[in-house]
Amino acid sequence: MRLVMRGGTVVDNGGMRQADVAIEGDTITEVGDVVLASDDQIIDCQGRFVLPGFVDVHSHADGFAEDESVQRALLKQGVTSVIVGQDGVSYAPGDGAYAREYFAAINGAHPRYSGGGVAAYLKGVDGRSRLNFAYLVPGGTVRSEVCGRSSAPADDSQRARMAAIVEEGLREGAVGLSTGLDYVPGLFATADEIAALCAPVADAGGIYVTHMRGGYEANSGTGVSEIAHIAAASGARVHISHFHADAGIIDEQLQVLRNSGVDATFDAYPYTRGCTLLAMPLLPPKLSLLPAETVVKVISDSLERARLRRDWFPMVRNNASLGPQWPSMITLAHIGAPEFAWAHGLTLEAAAAQAGTDDIEFALDVLAASRLEVNAIMAVRHPRSVADLASIFSHDGHMGGSDGIFLGAHPHPRARGTFARYLREYVRETATWSWPQAVQHLSTAPAARFNLGQRGRVATGWVADLVVVEPNTVTDTATYESPLGEAVGIDDVLVAGQPVLAGGRLVSSAPGQGLRRECTKN
């Protein structure tokens, strides 16, 4: 049976026009004035826009492919494909143990993955989700597999073994390699070590995706300089994750890369606050590298706490992003220990006061009780305005990425609001993008950049991952105060030609796939 999306305004990166869209199987077969047959299934799109499904190029939904609440949260924003394996840590390769422990507060535990590499992870998505999942080989997990918990530079033999693991993951369908160079163990990898891992990425036509070193912001040049070295040594294309800095810095640093011959893009989300592991800024990296049970013993010891208070926490006060006011700038989003559930949504400062203790003592208490499974929203000292973010999103190298984390009783709103917020704030309200430009940033360019095949356009012969948008009402409702609100204005979504959201309700079909790297037509 043919499905016809009738009477809408079709939008892709080439423009806008009134047209019907006919679909057979998973493929768009006609765009224009479609002559209806008696047995056609009709979706009435009058007064609405038909767009290619959005690609979230930075997602932490790795373990949530089968979770209906997460699927709904993404589909209501128009997201049909996500890129996971971010920040250098995820389940495959190996048995997933490192990610389950170290990223317990970001990716959580996977419901079925226990080994088998990238091939097993992607196969585990096929037919079990309404969304598509593409996967990056996580460089930190690779390092953990080969080097264990060592902070020493990898030797030649270890580099060769790691490169072989990356190459295997690429053969199994990964779209590239990721690193997280503020996380462990990625923080201990040298530029030359990373370049060795990027060589097979370049050979396969994949992409190197990096949470770069140095803390971003005014220090972005440090990370970009390293990226330039890695790209020159390996020949890999580059994508910078969640590039948060002033627009002038981003433009300048991307120009540095382009002047060096580096093919570079980036993602940035429409919020000023971040979200990460609470332990990342509050514990020394070499301590975080140890097994969780060891870390818990250390931070539970009164003498060790005194040492951290004396030697480490003054450095936290000097953190360029947080500074001396860090206890008031960190809001608890996910706490693994049920006895501290009352602290969700409170700043460390407020929670410590309620507990009758000081900020450092409370932070270490909650980390120890949770076995480090705590994530937190991080405010910034100098928030950016909508105009500042608009300038960043106007860059031709920008792509849409939420950095969405779905764990937590009081999560960052970006997980449930990013893409609707792009459409509300940067298309309808500020006209930063036209609708076709929004499609270029959120669909067409990401699908091509990450080699997702014939996705990202509303055109004959392309895969029918499609969303229907009410242009005058689409909006985000998730806020920092009430972060679980779902987006409105997108009620009909197709993945591979099958309705997965119809009239605002989930449909009991699971056409999503583990997307294997492909070549994309221009």
C-alpha positions in Angstrom: 0.0 0.0 0.0 1.2 3.5 -0.9 1.3 6.3 1.7 0.7 9.9 0.6 1.4 12.9 2.6 -1.2 15.2 1.2 -1.4 19.0 0.8 1.6 20.2 2.9 4.4 22.6 2.2 7.5 20.5 1.4 10.7 22.0 2.8 14.2 20.8 2.1 17.6 22.5 1.7 16.6 23.5 -1.8 13.6 25.5 -0.9 9.8 25.3 -0.1 6.8 24.4 -2.3 3.3 23.1 -2.0 3.4 19.4 -2.8 2.3 15.9 -2.0 4.8 13.2 -1.0 4.2 9.6 -2.1 6.0 6.8 -0.3 6.3 3.1 -1.1 8.1 0.9 1.4 10.8 3.0 2.9 11.4 5.2 -0.1 9.9 8.5 -1.4 8.6 7.8 -4.9 7.1 11.1 -5.9 7.0 14.7 -4.8 4.5 16.9 -6.5 0.8 16.7 -7.5 0.2 13.0 -6.7 -2.7 11.4 -8.4 -4.4 9.4 -5.6 -5.4 5.7 -5.9 -8.3 4.3 -4.1 -6.2 2.3 -1.6 -3.7 5.0 -0.8 -3.2 5.7 2.9 -3.4 9.5 3.4 -1.8 11.8 6.0 -3.5 15.2 5.8 -0.7 17.8 6.0 -2.6 20.9 5.0 -1.4 24.0 6.8 1.8 22.1 8.0 5.3 21.7 6.7 6.8 18.4 5.6 10.6 18.2 6.5 13.2 15.5 6.4 13.7 14.0 9.9 16.3 15.7 12.1 19.6 14.1 12.9 20.9 14.7 16.5 24.6 14.6 15.9 25.4 14.5 19.6 23.2 12.3 21.8 23.6 10.2 24.9 20.6 8.0 24.2 23.0 5.1 23.7 21.2 2.8 26.1 17.7 4.0 25.5 16.9 2.8 22.0 14.0 0.7 23.3 12.8 3.2 25.9 9.4 4.5 24.7 9.6 7.7 26.8 12.9 8.6 25.2 11.7 7.7 21.7 8.6 10.0 22.3 10.8 12.8 23.6 12.9 12.8 20.5 10.1 12.2 17.9 8.1 15.1 19.4 11.1 17.3 18.5 11.3 15.8 14.9 14.4 13.8 15.6 14.5 10.5 13.6 18.2 9.6 13.9 20.8 10.0 16.6 24.6 9.8 16.6 25.8 8.0 19.8 29.1 6.7 21.1 30.0 10.3 22.0 32.7 11.8 24.2 34.9 8.7 23.9 32.8 6.5 26.2 30.1 4.0 25.4 29.4 0.2 25.5 31.2 -1.2 22.4 33.9 -2.5 22.0 34.3 -4.9 24.9 31.7 -6.0 27.3 30.4 -2.5 28.2 31.7 -2.7 31.8 33.8 0.5 31.6 30.9 2.6 30.2 28.4 1.1 32.6 30.6 2.3 35.5 32.2 5.5 34.4 29.3 6.9 32.4 26.7 5.4 34.7 25.2 8.9 35.2 25.3 9.8 31.5 24.5 6.8 29.4 23.2 4.4 32.1 23.2 0.6 31.7 22.3 -0.9 28.4 19.4 -3.3 28.6 20.9 -6.0 26.4 24.4 -5.3 25.3 27.1 -7.4 27.0 29.7 -7.7 24.2 30.1 -8.3 20.5 31.4 -4.9 19.5 29.9 -2.3 17.2 28.2 -5.0 15.1 26.3 -6.3 18.1 25.4 -2.8 19.3 23.9 -1.9 15.9 22.2 -5.2 15.4 20.6 -4.7 18.8 18.8 -1.6 17.5 17.4 -3.2 14.3 13.7 -3.6 14.6 13.6 -2.7 18.3 13.2 1.1 18.1 11.2 3.8 16.3 14.5 5.8 15.8 17.7 5.2 13.9 21.0 5.0 15.8 24.4 5.6 14.3 27.5 4.8 16.3 31.0 6.3 16.8 33.8 4.1 18.1 34.5 5.6 21.5 38.2 6.2 21.8 38.2 6.2 25.6 36.6 2.8 25.7 39.2 1.6 23.2 42.0 2.9 25.4 40.4 1.2 28.4 40.3 -2.1 26.5 44.0 -2.0 25.6 45.7 0.1 28.3 43.4 -0.6 31.3 43.4 2.2 33.8 46.9 3.4 33.0 47.5 7.2 32.7 50.8 6.6 30.8 51.2 7.3 27.1 50.4 4.3 24.9 53.4 2.6 23.4 53.7 1.6 19.8 52.2 -1.9 20.4 49.3 -0.5 22.3 48.6 2.1 19.6 48.6 -0.6 16.9 46.1 -2.7 18.9 43.9 0.3 19.5 44.0 1.3 15.8 43.0 -2.3 14.9 40.0 -2.1 17.2 38.9 1.2 15.6 39.3 -0.3 12.2 37.2 -3.3 13.1 34.5 -1.0 14.5 34.5 0.9 11.2 34.2 -2.3 9.2 31.2 -3.2 11.3 29.4 0.1 10.4 30.6 2.8 12.8 30.5 6.3 11.3 33.7 7.4 12.9 35.7 7.8 16.1 34.9 9.9 19.2 37.2 11.2 22.0 36.4 13.0 25.3 39.6 14.7 26.3 38.3 16.2 29.5 37.1 12.7 30.6 39.2 9.7 31.6 41.0 7.9 30.1 40.9 10.1 27.0 42.4 13.0 29.0 45.7 10.9 29.1 45.8 10.2 25.4 48.4 12.2 23.5 47.7 13.9 20.1 50.0 11.4 18.4 48.1 8.5 20.0 44.8 9.9 18.8 46.2 10.5 15.3 47.1 6.8 15.1 43.5 5.9 15.9 42.3 8.5 13.3 44.3 6.9 10.4 41.8 4.1 9.9 39.0 6.6 10.2 40.4 8.6 7.4 41.0 5.5 5.3 37.3 4.5 5.7 35.9 7.9 4.9 34.6 8.3 8.5 34.8 11.3 10.8 36.7 12.2 14.0 34.4 13.7 16.6 35.9 15.3 19.6 35.0 16.8 22.9 38.3 18.7 22.7 40.9 19.3 25.3 41.2 22.5 27.3 37.8 23.4 28.5 36.6 25.4 25.4 35.6 29.0 25.8 38.6 31.4 25.8 40.9 28.4 25.9 39.5 26.9 22.7 42.7 27.5 20.8 44.4 24.8 22.8 42.0 22.2 21.7 41.9 23.4 18.1 45.7 23.4 17.8 45.6 19.7 18.9 42.9 18.9 16.4 44.9 20.5 13.6 47.9 18.3 14.5 45.7 15.2 14.6 44.0 16.0 11.2 47.3 16.8 9.5 48.9 13.5 10.8 45.9 11.3 9.9 44.0 13.0 7.1 40.7 12.6 9.0 37.7 14.9 8.7 36.8 16.6 12.0 33.7 17.5 13.9 33.9 19.4 17.2 31.3 18.5 19.8 29.2 21.1 21.7 31.5 24.0 20.7 30.8 26.5 23.5 32.6 29.8 23.2 31.9 33.3 22.0 30.9 33.5 18.3 34.1 35.3 17.4 36.2 32.6 18.9 34.4 29.9 17.1 34.6 31.7 13.8 38.3 32.4 14.3 39.2 28.9 15.4 37.3 27.2 12.5 39.0 29.5 10.1 42.4 28.4 11.6 41.4 24.8 10.8 40.2 25.6 7.3 43.4 27.6 6.6 45.3 24.6 7.7 43.4 22.4 5.2 41.3 20.7 7.8 37.7 19.8 6.9 35.9 20.8 10.1 32.3 21.2 11.4 30.8 21.5 14.8 27.6 21.2 16.8 26.2 23.7 19.4 22.9 23.6 21.3 20.5 26.5 22.1 21.2 26.7 25.8 23.9 28.4 27.8 24.3 25.8 30.7 26.0 22.5 30.3 25.5 19.1 32.0 28.1 16.5 32.8 29.4 14.1 35.5 29.6 15.8 38.9 32.9 14.0 39.5 34.5 15.5 36.4 35.2 19.0 37.7 35.2 18.0 41.4 37.7 15.1 41.5 41.3 14.9 40.3 41.5 13.0 36.9 43.9 10.4 38.2 41.5 9.6 41.0 38.6 9.3 38.6 40.6 6.9 36.5 40.4 4.3 39.4 37.6 1.8 39.8 34.5 3.4 41.3 34.7 1.3 44.5 38.3 2.6 45.0 37.3 6.2 44.5 34.4 5.8 46.9 36.8 4.5 49.6 39.2 7.4 49.0 36.5 10.1 49.2 34.9 8.5 52.2 38.2 8.7 54.2 38.4 11.7 56.5 42.1 12.2 55.9 41.8 12.0 52.1 38.9 14.5 52.3 41.1 16.9 54.2 43.8 16.4 51.5 41.3 17.1 48.7 40.0 20.1 50.5 43.6 21.5 50.9 45.2 20.5 47.6 42.4 20.0 45.0 39.4 22.2 45.7 41.4 25.5 45.4 41.9 24.4 41.8 38.1 23.9 41.4 37.7 27.5 42.6 40.0 28.5 39.7 38.0 26.6 37.1 37.6 29.0 34.1 34.0 28.0 33.6 32.8 27.9 37.2 35.1 29.9 39.4 34.8 30.7 43.1 31.0 30.5 43.1 30.9 26.9 41.9 28.6 25.6 44.6 25.8 27.9 43.5 26.4 27.2 39.8 26.1 23.4 40.0 22.5 21.9 40.1 22.0 18.3 40.8 20.2 16.5 37.9 20.7 12.8 38.6 21.6 11.2 41.9 22.1 7.4 42.0 21.6 7.2 45.8 17.9 7.1 46.8 18.6 8.7 50.2 19.7 11.9 48.4 16.7 12.0 46.0 15.4 15.1 47.9 18.4 17.1 46.5 17.3 16.8 42.8 17.0 20.2 41.3 18.9 22.0 44.1 22.3 23.6 43.7 25.1 22.1 45.7 25.0 25.3 47.9 21.3 24.9 48.7 21.5 21.2 49.2 24.5 21.5 51.6 22.7 24.1 53.6 19.6 21.9 53.8 21.8 19.0 54.9 23.5 21.2 57.5 27.0 20.8 56.1 29.4 22.6 53.8 29.6 22.5 50.0 32.6 20.2 49.7 31.5 17.8 52.4 28.0 17.5 50.8 29.4 17.0 47.3 31.7 14.2 48.4 28.9 12.6 50.5 26.5 12.5 47.5 29.2 11.1 45.2 30.2 8.4 47.7 26.7 7.3 48.4 25.9 7.2 44.7 29.1 5.3 43.7 29.9 8.4 41.6 26.6 8.1 39.7 25.7 11.8 39.7 25.3 14.2 36.9 24.8 17.9 37.3 23.8 21.0 35.3 26.6 23.5 35.1 25.8 27.2 34.9 28.3 29.6 33.3 29.7 32.8 34.6 28.9 34.8 31.5 25.6 33.5 29.8 25.2 34.1 26.1 22.2 35.9 24.7 19.9 34.6 22.0 21.7 37.0 19.6 25.0 35.5 20.6 23.8 32.0 20.0 22.2 33.1 16.7 25.6 34.3 15.5 27.1 30.9 16.3 24.2 29.0 14.6 24.6 31.1 11.5 28.0 29.6 10.8 27.9 27.3 7.8 29.8 24.6 9.7 27.1 24.3 12.4 24.9 21.3 12.9 22.2 20.5 15.4 23.2 18.5 18.4 21.5 18.3 21.8 24.1 16.6 24.0 20.9 15.2 25.5 21.2 13.1 28.7 18.0 11.2 29.6 18.9 10.1 33.1 17.8 12.1 36.0 14.8 13.3 38.0 15.7 16.9 37.1 17.7 16.7 33.8 18.9 19.4 31.6 16.0 20.5 29.3 18.1 20.1 26.2 17.3 16.4 26.0 13.6 17.2 25.4 13.7 20.7 23.9 16.7 21.3 21.7 15.3 20.8 18.2 11.9 22.4 18.9 13.8 25.3 20.5 15.9 25.7 17.3 12.6 26.0 15.3 10.9 28.3 17.7 13.7 30.7 18.6 16.0 30.6 15.6 13.4 30.2 12.7 10.1 31.6 13.8 11.1 34.3 16.4 14.5 35.6 15.2 14.6 34.5 11.6 18.3 33.4 12.1 17.5 30.6 9.7 14.9 30.3 7.0 13.1 27.0 7.0 15.3 25.6 4.2 18.4 26.7 6.2 17.0 25.0 9.3 16.7 21.8 7.2 20.3 22.2 6.0 21.6 22.6 9.6 19.4 19.9 11.2 18.9 17.3 8.5 20.7 17.5 5.2 24.2 18.5 6.3 24.3 16.1 9.3 23.1 13.1 7.2 25.8 13.7 4.6 28.6 14.5 7.1 28.0 11.3 9.0 27.5 9.1 6.0 23.9 8.1 6.8 22.9 7.3 3.2 19.9 8.7 1.4 18.5 10.7 4.3 18.1 14.4 5.0 16.0 15.4 1.9 12.5 15.3 0.7 13.2 14.0 -2.8 12.4 11.0 -5.0 14.6 8.0 -4.2 15.5 9.2 -0.7 14.6 7.3 2.5 11.2 8.5 4.0 12.4 9.7 7.4 9.9 12.6 7.5 8.3 14.9 10.0 5.3 17.1 9.8 5.6 20.5 11.6 3.0 23.0 12.6 5.2 26.1 11.8 3.2 28.6 13.9 3.1 26.5 17.1 6.1 24.3 17.3 7.9 25.0 20.5 9.9 23.6 23.4 8.2 23.4 26.8 11.1 21.9 28.9 12.8 24.5 31.1 15.5 24.5 33.8 12.7 24.6 36.4 10.5 22.0 34.7 12.8 20.0 32.5 10.5 17.1 31.6 8.1 19.0 29.3 7.8 17.6 25.8 7.9 19.6 22.6 4.6 20.6 20.9 3.8 21.2 17.2 5.1 18.0 15.8 2.5 15.2 15.9 3.3 13.0 12.8 6.6 11.4 12.1 7.7 8.7 9.7 10.8 6.5 9.9 11.7 4.4 6.9 8.2 5.2 5.5 6.3 3.9 8.5 4.4 6.1 10.8 6.0 6.0 14.3 4.1 9.1 15.7 0.6 9.7 14.5 -1.7 12.4 15.8 0.7 12.8 18.7 0.6 9.2 19.7 3.3 6.5 19.4 2.5 3.8 16.8 3.4 0.2 17.7 6.0 -0.2 15.0 9.8 -0.3 15.2 11.3 0.5 11.8 14.4 2.1 13.3 17.8 0.7 12.4 21.3 0.6 13.6 22.6 2.8 10.7 25.8 1.5 9.1 28.1 4.0 7.4 27.2 4.6 3.8 28.0 6.9 0.9 25.6 9.8 0.5 24.5 11.3 -2.8 24.9 15.0 -3.1 
